Amino acid sequence: MLSTPLRLAAAFLLGGLATLVFSPFDLPLAGFVAFTGLAVLLDRLGRMAGAFWTAWFFGWGHFIAGLYWTASAFLVEADKFAWMIPGPLLGLPAFLALFPAVAVTAAWRLTAPGPLRLATLAASWTLLEFARGHVLTGFPWNLAGYAFGFHPAAMQPAAWIGVYGLSFLAVLAFAAPALLFLPRRRTWAALALILPAVLAAGAGMLRLDAPGPRAEPVQLRIVQANIPQREKWRPDLIRTNFEKLVEMSLQPAEEGTPDLVIWPETAATFLLSRAEQPRQTLGAIAASLDDGRGGLVITGAPRVEVRDGREMPHNSALAIDPAAGIVAVYDKTHLVPFGEYLPLRGLLQFLGLEKLARGRGDFIPGPKDQRFDPPGLPPASVLICYEAIFPALSNRGERPEWLLNLTNDGWFGELTGPDQHFTMARFRAVEQGLPLVRAAGTGISAVVDARGRIVASLPLNSAGVIDAQLPAPAAKTFYAKTGNALVFGTTLAVLLLVAAGALLSRRNEDLPSGRASTTH
């Protein structure tokens, strides 16, 4: 049996290893090693505190390895923000590690080593991931279900059970080999716990092979200018950066001209509503589209709404028509803490903290149910930046015909964050049965069909354009109709039944043995 320091160190390393199941590595084998190792460590413990801290160190290693790239955002202006790096690098993972720690401790406390413990672990892990996606505005990054992102066929069950349902299957399968290390080896039970994930992926292969809908008659162009984050907001480069985007938008296409040009999040770094000449330039681009018949330009840009005499800044997507009018607007609803607004501003400013994004004050979230319906285009659901990691935000209000993800991952260089972000956005296409169009400032830009397959893409840190047709939407998926209700209800029911069984078992153990005496 390992000493406590060695056990915690092993858990930390196993947690880090578990991140290799995600993009860009996509190694499911790492999940089997990591979760099996965690389960074996837990089975050999006799105290609940030991289970909690073993799981917490697993989670800490997992989130440090999975989120280390966030620290690079604090190096964009290192003179101002480098001192804050321990926060995202160590502090945020330490907080997030509480979620797997609680999940694992619940499974350890309620069950003995064996198949029931692993099923309980998968259920509690899934519920705590759901909590992580909602507590304090939520941060559902690298959920265990994204381990299925290694192949489009493996992603397809998300159309029925969503990524949270895949998390249940992933943890169940990854931990199953731990049954081989029990005193009484349970090979068949281990295979039975792996089987649901295998069957789900097999069903996904059948779904992937089914005929898909025909593409929409919308020819689009995505512009990825690859402007480094350090240069994006420099006042002396604003004109140069804008002109680069314009020049790339007007490049001749191999066949005809696009109907729609799409720029990334905050591609325009100024208020277009108050910048007449740049807006006229975008109008001229729109007028040149569709072989001169006119189209639209969609760009990310800051926007100010005047309400009750106050200026309300938004991070927005704007559609510009040939008359240089703004004909459709989406204001981002789920803002990034410390990036787009400063939580507890009065206190944190007093402590010397400030938000990373430039501009005075905080962005204001837009209304929850917004419809982005530019004239001449199918209605879209817009997801700005990390809104794409929240499954529910892709399914708001009346069903759209495509998903539009404008993002700026330039904060994170060539590290793993942009690959992970792109994979999560692809899952939204599978879950909703909708094509995804993604415009990213430095990559990864892509067109993805309604089953999560990449139709066209531009790699990270490259400049170029994508000319492609907008894929057609598929039929509304079961997950789009039901959301997380099925998975949440099932996993909660598992935990409640296990807890009730454990309580009854302990009550029976506490009863005195033998017959009860009766007094007449």
C-alpha positions as CSV (number, residue, x, y, z in Angstrom):
1,M,0.0,0.0,0.0
2,L,1.3,3.4,-1.0
3,S,2.2,6.0,1.7
4,T,0.0,9.1,1.7
5,P,2.5,11.4,-0.1
6,L,3.0,8.8,-2.8
7,R,-0.7,8.1,-3.2
8,L,-1.5,11.8,-3.6
9,A,1.4,12.3,-6.0
10,A,0.2,9.3,-8.1
11,A,-3.4,10.7,-8.1
12,F,-2.0,14.1,-9.3
13,L,-0.1,12.5,-12.1
14,L,-3.1,10.3,-13.1
15,G,-5.3,13.4,-13.3
16,G,-2.8,15.1,-15.6
17,L,-2.6,12.0,-17.7
18,A,-6.4,12.0,-18.1
19,T,-6.3,15.3,-20.1
20,L,-4.7,13.3,-23.0
21,V,-8.2,12.1,-23.9
22,F,-9.0,15.6,-25.2
23,S,-7.9,17.5,-28.3
24,P,-5.4,17.8,-29.8
25,F,-4.2,14.4,-28.4
26,D,-7.4,12.3,-28.6
27,L,-6.0,9.3,-26.7
28,P,-8.8,7.3,-25.1
29,L,-6.2,4.8,-23.7
30,A,-5.0,7.6,-21.3
31,G,-8.5,7.7,-19.8
32,F,-8.5,4.0,-19.1
33,V,-5.1,4.2,-17.3
34,A,-6.1,7.4,-15.4
35,F,-9.5,6.5,-14.1
36,T,-8.6,2.8,-13.5
37,G,-5.6,4.0,-11.5
38,L,-7.9,6.4,-9.5
39,A,-10.4,3.7,-8.7
40,V,-7.7,1.3,-7.6
41,L,-6.2,3.9,-5.3
42,L,-9.7,4.5,-3.8
43,D,-10.5,0.9,-3.3
44,R,-7.5,0.5,-1.0
45,L,-8.4,3.4,1.3
46,G,-10.1,3.1,4.7
47,R,-11.0,6.7,5.5
48,M,-13.3,9.2,3.8
49,A,-10.8,12.0,4.2
50,G,-8.3,9.9,2.3
51,A,-10.8,9.4,-0.6
52,F,-11.5,13.1,-0.7
53,W,-7.9,14.2,-0.9
54,T,-6.9,11.5,-3.3
55,A,-9.7,12.7,-5.7
56,W,-8.9,16.4,-5.1
57,F,-5.2,15.8,-6.1
58,F,-6.5,13.9,-9.2
59,G,-8.7,16.9,-10.1
60,W,-6.0,19.4,-9.4
61,G,-3.5,17.6,-11.7
62,H,-6.3,17.2,-14.2
63,F,-7.2,20.9,-14.4
64,I,-3.6,22.2,-14.2
65,A,-2.7,20.0,-17.2
66,G,-6.0,20.8,-19.0
67,L,-6.1,24.5,-18.4
68,Y,-2.4,25.6,-18.2
69,W,-2.9,27.5,-21.5
70,T,-5.1,30.1,-19.7
71,A,-2.0,31.5,-18.2
72,S,-0.8,32.6,-21.6
73,A,-3.6,35.3,-21.7
74,F,-1.8,37.0,-18.8
75,L,1.4,37.3,-20.9
76,V,-0.2,39.3,-23.7
77,E,0.5,42.4,-21.6
78,A,2.9,40.8,-19.2
79,D,4.0,44.0,-17.6
80,K,0.4,44.5,-16.2
81,F,-0.8,40.9,-15.7
82,A,2.0,38.4,-15.3
83,W,1.9,38.6,-11.5
84,M,-1.6,37.2,-11.7
85,I,-0.5,33.9,-13.4
86,P,-0.6,31.7,-10.2
87,G,-4.4,32.4,-10.1
88,P,-5.4,30.7,-13.4
89,L,-2.5,28.2,-13.3
90,L,-2.9,26.9,-9.8
91,G,-5.8,28.6,-8.0
92,L,-8.6,28.0,-10.6
93,P,-7.6,24.3,-10.9
94,A,-7.6,24.0,-7.1
95,F,-11.2,25.3,-7.0
96,L,-12.4,23.2,-9.9
97,A,-10.8,20.1,-8.2
98,L,-13.5,20.3,-5.6
99,F,-16.1,19.0,-8.0
100,P,-14.4,15.6,-8.8
101,A,-13.4,15.4,-5.1
102,V,-17.1,15.6,-4.0
103,A,-18.2,13.2,-6.8
104,V,-15.6,10.6,-5.9
105,T,-16.1,10.9,-2.1
106,A,-19.9,10.3,-2.6
107,A,-19.3,7.2,-4.6
108,W,-16.7,5.9,-2.1
109,R,-18.9,6.6,0.9
110,L,-22.0,5.0,-0.5
111,T,-20.7,1.8,-2.0
112,A,-18.1,-0.9,-1.5
113,P,-15.5,-1.8,-4.2
114,G,-17.1,-3.3,-7.2
115,P,-19.4,-2.6,-10.2
116,L,-21.9,-0.6,-8.2
117,R,-19.2,1.7,-6.9
118,L,-18.1,2.4,-10.5
119,A,-21.7,3.0,-11.7
120,T,-22.2,5.4,-8.7
121,L,-18.9,7.1,-9.5
122,A,-20.0,7.7,-13.2
123,A,-23.4,9.1,-12.0
124,S,-21.9,11.4,-9.3
125,W,-19.1,12.5,-11.6
126,T,-21.7,13.5,-14.3
127,L,-23.8,15.4,-11.8
128,L,-20.9,17.3,-10.4
129,E,-19.8,18.1,-14.0
130,F,-23.3,19.5,-14.5
131,A,-22.8,21.6,-11.3
132,R,-19.4,22.8,-12.6
133,G,-21.1,24.0,-15.7
134,H,-23.5,26.2,-13.7
135,V,-22.0,27.3,-10.4
136,L,-20.6,30.9,-10.4
137,T,-21.7,31.3,-14.0
138,G,-20.2,27.9,-14.9
139,F,-17.1,26.6,-16.6
140,P,-17.9,23.3,-18.4
141,W,-14.5,23.0,-20.0
142,N,-13.1,19.5,-20.9
143,L,-16.1,17.5,-19.6
144,A,-15.3,13.8,-19.6
145,G,-17.7,13.3,-22.5
146,Y,-15.4,15.2,-24.8
147,A,-13.2,12.1,-24.8
148,F,-15.6,10.9,-27.5
149,G,-14.3,13.7,-29.8
150,F,-11.5,11.5,-31.2
151,H,-13.8,10.5,-34.2
152,P,-17.0,11.9,-35.6
153,A,-18.8,8.5,-35.2
154,A,-18.0,8.5,-31.5
155,M,-19.5,12.0,-31.2
156,Q,-22.9,11.0,-32.6
157,P,-24.5,9.8,-29.3
158,A,-24.4,13.4,-28.3
159,A,-27.4,13.8,-30.5
160,W,-29.4,11.7,-28.1
161,I,-27.8,12.2,-24.7
162,G,-25.6,15.3,-25.0
163,V,-22.0,15.6,-23.8
164,Y,-23.1,15.1,-20.2
165,G,-24.5,11.7,-21.1
166,L,-21.3,10.9,-22.8
167,S,-19.5,11.9,-19.6
168,F,-21.4,9.1,-17.8
169,L,-20.4,6.5,-20.4
170,A,-16.8,7.7,-20.5
171,V,-16.2,7.5,-16.7
172,L,-18.0,4.2,-16.5
173,A,-15.8,2.7,-19.2
174,F,-12.6,4.3,-18.2
175,A,-12.8,3.0,-14.6
176,A,-14.1,-0.4,-15.5
177,P,-10.7,-2.2,-15.6
178,A,-10.3,-1.5,-11.9
179,L,-12.5,-4.5,-11.4
180,L,-9.6,-6.7,-12.6
181,F,-7.6,-5.6,-9.6
182,L,-10.1,-6.7,-6.9
183,P,-9.3,-9.8,-4.9
184,R,-12.0,-11.6,-6.9
185,R,-11.3,-10.5,-10.5
186,R,-14.5,-9.6,-12.3
187,T,-13.6,-9.7,-16.0
188,W,-17.2,-10.0,-17.3
189,A,-18.4,-7.2,-15.1
190,A,-15.6,-4.9,-16.5
191,L,-16.5,-5.8,-20.0
192,A,-20.2,-5.1,-19.3
193,L,-19.3,-1.6,-18.0
194,I,-17.3,-0.8,-21.1
195,L,-20.0,-2.2,-23.5
196,P,-22.4,0.8,-23.3
197,A,-19.7,3.2,-24.6
198,V,-18.8,0.7,-27.4
199,L,-22.5,0.3,-28.4
200,A,-23.0,4.1,-28.4
201,A,-20.1,4.6,-30.7
202,G,-21.3,1.8,-32.9
203,A,-24.8,3.4,-33.1
204,G,-23.0,6.7,-33.9
205,M,-21.3,5.0,-36.9
206,L,-24.7,4.0,-38.3
207,R,-25.9,7.6,-37.8
208,L,-22.9,9.0,-39.5
209,D,-23.4,6.7,-42.5
210,A,-27.0,7.7,-43.0
211,P,-27.6,10.1,-46.0
212,G,-27.3,13.7,-45.0
213,P,-29.4,16.7,-46.0
214,R,-28.3,18.8,-49.0
215,A,-26.3,22.0,-48.5
216,E,-28.1,25.3,-48.2
217,P,-27.8,27.6,-51.3
218,V,-25.7,30.1,-49.3
219,Q,-22.1,30.6,-50.3
220,L,-20.1,32.0,-47.5
221,R,-16.6,33.2,-46.9
222,I,-14.9,33.1,-43.5
223,V,-11.9,35.5,-43.1
224,Q,-9.1,34.5,-40.7
225,A,-6.6,37.4,-40.7
226,N,-4.4,35.9,-38.0
227,I,-3.7,39.2,-36.3
228,P,-1.7,38.6,-33.1
229,Q,-3.5,39.5,-29.9
230,R,-0.6,41.9,-29.0
231,E,-1.3,43.9,-32.1
232,K,-5.1,43.6,-32.3
233,W,-6.0,46.6,-30.1
234,R,-3.0,48.8,-30.7
235,P,-4.3,52.3,-31.8
236,D,-1.6,52.7,-34.4
237,L,-2.5,49.4,-36.1
238,I,-6.3,49.6,-36.0
239,R,-6.4,50.9,-39.6
240,T,-3.8,48.4,-40.9
241,N,-5.7,45.5,-39.3
242,F,-9.0,46.6,-40.7
243,E,-7.6,47.0,-44.2
244,K,-6.1,43.5,-44.0
245,L,-9.5,42.1,-43.3
246,V,-11.0,44.1,-46.1
247,E,-8.4,43.0,-48.6
248,M,-8.9,39.3,-47.7
249,S,-12.6,39.7,-48.0
250,L,-12.3,41.0,-51.6
251,Q,-10.0,38.2,-52.8
252,P,-11.4,36.5,-55.9
253,A,-13.1,33.2,-55.2
254,E,-12.5,30.2,-57.4
255,E,-16.2,30.0,-58.4
256,G,-18.5,33.1,-58.4
257,T,-18.6,35.3,-55.3
258,P,-19.9,34.6,-51.8
259,D,-23.3,35.6,-50.6
260,L,-21.9,36.2,-47.1
261,V,-18.6,37.3,-45.6
262,I,-18.0,36.5,-41.9
263,W,-15.3,38.1,-39.7
264,P,-14.4,36.9,-36.2
265,E,-15.2,38.2,-32.7
266,T,-14.2,41.9,-32.3
267,A,-12.6,41.9,-35.8
268,A,-13.6,45.5,-35.8
269,T,-12.1,46.9,-32.6
270,F,-14.1,50.1,-32.7
271,L,-17.7,51.2,-32.6
272,L,-19.0,50.6,-36.2
273,S,-22.2,52.5,-35.4
274,R,-20.1,55.6,-34.9
275,A,-17.5,55.0,-37.6
276,E,-19.1,56.1,-40.8
277,Q,-16.2,55.4,-43.2
278,P,-15.4,51.8,-42.1
279,R,-19.1,51.0,-42.1
280,Q,-19.4,52.3,-45.7
281,T,-16.4,50.1,-46.6
282,L,-18.2,47.0,-45.2
283,G,-21.3,48.1,-47.1
284,A,-19.2,48.2,-50.3
285,I,-18.0,44.6,-49.6
286,A,-21.6,43.6,-49.1
287,A,-22.7,45.2,-52.3
288,S,-20.0,43.3,-54.3
289,L,-21.2,39.9,-53.1
290,D,-23.5,37.4,-54.9
291,D,-22.0,38.5,-58.3
292,G,-22.9,42.1,-57.7
293,R,-26.4,41.5,-56.5
294,G,-25.4,42.2,-52.9
295,G,-25.1,40.2,-49.7
296,L,-24.1,40.7,-46.1
297,V,-21.0,41.1,-44.0
298,I,-21.2,39.7,-40.4
299,T,-18.5,40.9,-38.0
300,G,-17.8,40.8,-34.4
301,A,-17.5,44.3,-32.9
302,P,-18.1,46.2,-29.7
303,R,-21.4,48.0,-29.6
304,V,-22.8,50.7,-27.3
305,E,-26.5,50.8,-26.4
306,V,-27.8,54.0,-24.8
307,R,-30.4,53.1,-22.2
308,D,-31.9,55.7,-19.8
309,G,-29.1,58.1,-20.7
310,R,-26.4,55.5,-19.9
311,E,-24.0,53.8,-22.3
312,M,-24.2,50.0,-22.1
313,P,-21.2,48.4,-23.9
314,H,-21.8,45.0,-25.5
315,N,-19.6,42.4,-27.2
316,S,-21.7,41.9,-30.4
317,A,-22.2,40.3,-33.8
318,L,-23.4,42.8,-36.4
319,A,-24.7,42.2,-39.9
320,I,-24.0,45.0,-42.5
321,D,-26.0,45.3,-45.7
322,P,-25.0,47.0,-49.0
323,A,-26.4,50.3,-47.7
324,A,-24.0,50.2,-44.8
325,G,-26.9,49.7,-42.4
326,I,-26.7,47.4,-39.4
327,V,-29.6,45.1,-40.1
328,A,-29.1,42.4,-37.4
329,V,-27.5,42.4,-33.9
330,Y,-26.6,39.8,-31.4
331,D,-25.2,40.9,-28.0
332,K,-23.2,38.2,-26.1
333,T,-25.2,37.0,-23.1
334,H,-22.6,34.8,-21.2
335,L,-19.6,37.0,-20.5
336,V,-16.2,35.8,-19.4
337,P,-15.3,36.7,-15.8
338,F,-12.0,38.7,-15.7
339,G,-12.0,38.9,-19.5
340,E,-15.2,40.9,-20.2
341,Y,-16.2,42.0,-16.8
342,L,-14.7,42.0,-13.3
343,P,-16.7,40.2,-10.7
344,L,-17.0,41.9,-7.3
345,R,-15.5,44.9,-9.0
346,G,-15.3,47.2,-6.0
347,L,-13.4,44.7,-3.9
348,L,-11.2,43.3,-6.6
349,Q,-10.2,46.7,-7.9
350,F,-9.2,47.6,-4.4
351,L,-6.9,44.6,-4.4
352,G,-5.3,45.7,-7.7
353,L,-7.1,43.3,-10.1
354,E,-8.6,44.4,-13.4
355,K,-10.1,42.7,-16.4
356,L,-7.9,41.5,-19.3
357,A,-10.0,42.9,-22.1
358,R,-9.4,46.5,-23.1
359,G,-11.9,49.3,-22.7
360,R,-13.4,51.2,-19.8
361,G,-15.7,49.4,-17.5
362,D,-17.4,46.1,-18.1
363,F,-19.4,44.6,-21.0
364,I,-23.1,44.2,-20.3
365,P,-24.8,40.9,-21.2
366,G,-27.5,40.9,-23.8
367,P,-31.0,39.5,-23.5
368,K,-31.2,35.7,-23.0
369,D,-33.4,34.8,-26.0
370,Q,-32.2,36.8,-29.0
371,R,-32.9,35.9,-32.6
372,F,-30.3,36.6,-35.2
373,D,-32.2,36.7,-38.4
374,P,-30.4,38.9,-41.1
375,P,-32.5,39.5,-44.3
376,G,-31.8,36.9,-47.0
377,L,-30.2,34.4,-44.6
378,P,-31.5,31.4,-42.7
379,P,-31.9,32.4,-39.0
380,A,-28.9,31.6,-36.8
381,S,-28.0,31.0,-33.2
382,V,-24.9,33.1,-32.5
383,L,-22.3,31.9,-30.0
384,I,-19.6,34.4,-29.2
385,C,-16.3,33.0,-28.0
386,Y,-16.8,30.6,-25.1
387,E,-20.6,30.6,-25.3
388,A,-19.9,27.6,-27.5
389,I,-18.9,25.5,-24.5
390,F,-22.4,25.8,-22.9
391,P,-24.7,23.2,-24.5
392,A,-27.9,25.1,-23.5
393,L,-26.9,28.3,-25.3
394,S,-27.2,26.6,-28.6
395,N,-30.9,25.8,-28.0
396,R,-32.6,29.1,-27.1
397,G,-36.0,30.1,-28.3
398,E,-37.2,29.2,-31.8
399,R,-35.0,26.7,-33.5
400,P,-32.4,28.3,-35.9
401,E,-31.0,26.7,-39.1
402,W,-27.3,27.0,-38.3
403,L,-24.9,27.9,-35.5
404,L,-22.5,30.9,-35.9
405,N,-19.5,30.9,-33.6
406,L,-17.4,34.1,-33.7
407,T,-14.4,33.8,-31.5
408,N,-10.9,35.2,-30.7
409,D,-8.6,32.5,-29.4
410,G,-5.6,34.7,-30.1
411,W,-5.1,35.0,-26.3
412,F,-3.8,31.4,-26.2
413,G,-1.2,31.2,-28.8
414,E,-0.4,27.7,-30.1
415,L,-1.3,25.8,-26.9
416,T,-4.0,23.2,-26.5
417,G,-6.8,25.6,-25.6
418,P,-7.9,26.5,-29.1
419,D,-8.1,22.9,-30.2
420,Q,-10.2,22.0,-27.2
421,H,-12.5,25.0,-27.8
422,F,-13.0,23.9,-31.4
423,T,-13.9,20.3,-30.5
424,M,-16.4,21.5,-27.9
425,A,-18.0,23.8,-30.6
426,R,-18.3,20.8,-32.9
427,F,-20.3,18.9,-30.2
428,R,-22.9,21.7,-30.3
429,A,-23.5,20.9,-34.0
430,V,-24.0,17.2,-33.2
431,E,-26.3,17.9,-30.2
432,Q,-28.5,20.2,-32.1
433,G,-28.4,18.7,-35.6
434,L,-27.3,22.0,-37.0
435,P,-24.3,23.1,-39.1
436,L,-21.7,25.2,-37.4
437,V,-19.8,28.1,-39.0
438,R,-16.8,29.2,-37.0
439,A,-14.8,32.4,-37.6
440,A,-11.7,32.6,-35.3
441,G,-9.3,35.5,-35.4
442,T,-6.2,33.3,-35.3
443,G,-7.9,30.0,-35.8
444,I,-9.3,27.4,-35.8
445,S,-11.9,28.7,-38.3
446,A,-14.1,26.0,-39.9
447,V,-17.4,24.9,-41.5
448,V,-18.9,21.9,-39.8
449,D,-21.9,19.9,-40.9
450,A,-24.9,18.9,-38.8
451,R,-23.1,15.7,-37.7
452,G,-20.0,17.4,-36.5
453,R,-17.8,16.6,-39.6
454,I,-15.4,19.2,-40.7
455,V,-16.2,20.4,-44.2
456,A,-13.4,23.0,-44.4
457,S,-11.0,24.5,-42.0
458,L,-8.0,26.8,-41.5
459,P,-5.3,25.7,-39.0
460,L,-4.3,27.6,-36.0
461,N,-2.1,30.7,-36.5
462,S,-2.5,31.0,-40.2
463,A,-4.1,33.6,-42.4
464,G,-6.6,32.7,-45.1
465,V,-10.2,32.4,-46.2
466,I,-12.7,29.6,-46.4
467,D,-15.1,29.6,-49.3
468,A,-17.8,27.0,-48.8
469,Q,-21.5,26.4,-48.9
470,L,-23.5,26.5,-45.7
471,P,-24.4,22.9,-44.8
472,A,-28.1,22.1,-44.3
473,P,-29.6,21.5,-40.9
474,A,-30.7,17.9,-40.0
475,A,-33.8,16.9,-38.2
476,K,-34.2,18.1,-34.7
477,T,-32.3,15.7,-32.4
478,F,-33.7,14.0,-29.4
479,Y,-31.2,16.0,-27.2
480,A,-32.4,19.2,-28.8
481,K,-36.0,18.3,-27.8
482,T,-35.2,17.1,-24.2
483,G,-32.0,18.8,-23.2
484,N,-30.2,17.4,-20.1
485,A,-33.5,16.2,-18.4
486,L,-32.9,12.5,-19.2
487,V,-29.3,12.4,-18.2
488,F,-29.8,14.5,-15.1
489,G,-32.8,12.6,-14.0
490,T,-31.2,9.2,-14.6
491,T,-27.9,10.0,-12.8
492,L,-29.8,11.6,-9.9
493,A,-32.0,8.6,-9.6
494,V,-29.0,6.3,-9.5
495,L,-27.5,8.3,-6.7
496,L,-30.7,8.4,-4.7
497,L,-31.3,4.7,-5.0
498,V,-27.7,3.9,-4.0
499,A,-27.9,6.3,-1.0
500,A,-31.2,4.8,0.1
501,G,-29.8,1.3,-0.2
502,A,-26.7,2.3,1.8
503,L,-28.9,3.9,4.5
504,L,-31.1,0.8,4.9
505,S,-28.0,-1.4,5.0
506,R,-26.5,0.6,7.8
507,R,-29.8,0.6,9.7
508,N,-30.0,-3.2,9.5
509,E,-26.4,-3.5,10.7
510,D,-27.3,-1.4,13.7
511,L,-30.2,-3.6,14.7
512,P,-29.5,-6.0,17.6
513,S,-29.1,-9.6,16.5
514,G,-31.5,-12.3,17.6
515,R,-35.3,-12.1,18.3
516,A,-36.8,-9.1,20.0
517,S,-38.3,-9.9,23.5
518,T,-41.9,-9.2,24.1
519,T,-43.5,-8.3,27.5
520,H,-47.0,-9.5,28.3
